Amino acid sequence: MFERITFDQKLLGGRACIRGMRLPVSVVIGHVASGASWEEVLKDFPDLEREDIQQSLEYAAWLAREEILSA
């Protein structure tokens, strides 16, 4: 589902990262949420690709899905 998002217990304790790099998805999302343009994010992280930013946003949206369970 998210082929660019990887989890490796040996890498940052298993946090969601971009393509096995030491770059957590949370850092990418944080930059975008703070108002950085995609171009600024790509400049700050030269190994990052536009598809990585897109998939990071999709992953964050997937995690934030609201699910209400009735009792």
Contacts in CASP RR format, 6 or more apart in sequence:
PFRMAT RR
TARGET T0000
AUTHOR 0000-0000-0000
METHOD contacts of the structure
MODEL  1
MFERITFDQKLLGGRACIRGMRLPVSVVIGHVASGASWEEVLKDFPDLER
EDIQQSLEYAAWLAREEILSA
1 62 0 8 1.000
2 55 0 8 1.000
2 58 0 8 1.000
2 59 0 8 1.000
2 62 0 8 1.000
3 55 0 8 1.000
4 18 0 8 1.000
4 19 0 8 1.000
4 51 0 8 1.000
4 52 0 8 1.000
4 55 0 8 1.000
4 56 0 8 1.000
5 16 0 8 1.000
5 17 0 8 1.000
5 18 0 8 1.000
5 25 0 8 1.000
5 55 0 8 1.000
5 56 0 8 1.000
5 59 0 8 1.000
6 16 0 8 1.000
6 17 0 8 1.000
6 18 0 8 1.000
6 19 0 8 1.000
6 20 0 8 1.000
7 14 0 8 1.000
7 15 0 8 1.000
7 16 0 8 1.000
7 17 0 8 1.000
8 14 0 8 1.000
8 17 0 8 1.000
8 20 0 8 1.000
11 17 0 8 1.000
11 20 0 8 1.000
11 22 0 8 1.000
12 22 0 8 1.000
12 24 0 8 1.000
15 24 0 8 1.000
15 25 0 8 1.000
15 26 0 8 1.000
16 24 0 8 1.000
16 25 0 8 1.000
16 26 0 8 1.000
16 59 0 8 1.000
17 23 0 8 1.000
17 24 0 8 1.000
17 25 0 8 1.000
18 24 0 8 1.000
18 25 0 8 1.000
18 28 0 8 1.000
18 48 0 8 1.000
18 52 0 8 1.000
18 56 0 8 1.000
19 52 0 8 1.000
21 47 0 8 1.000
23 45 0 8 1.000
23 47 0 8 1.000
23 48 0 8 1.000
25 56 0 8 1.000
25 59 0 8 1.000
25 60 0 8 1.000
28 41 0 8 1.000
28 45 0 8 1.000
28 48 0 8 1.000
28 52 0 8 1.000
28 53 0 8 1.000
28 56 0 8 1.000
29 56 0 8 1.000
29 57 0 8 1.000
29 60 0 8 1.000
31 40 0 8 1.000
31 41 0 8 1.000
31 44 0 8 1.000
32 38 0 8 1.000
32 41 0 8 1.000
32 53 0 8 1.000
32 56 0 8 1.000
32 57 0 8 1.000
36 44 0 8 1.000
38 50 0 8 1.000
38 53 0 8 1.000
41 48 0 8 1.000
41 53 0 8 1.000
42 48 0 8 1.000
42 49 0 8 1.000
42 50 0 8 1.000
42 53 0 8 1.000
END
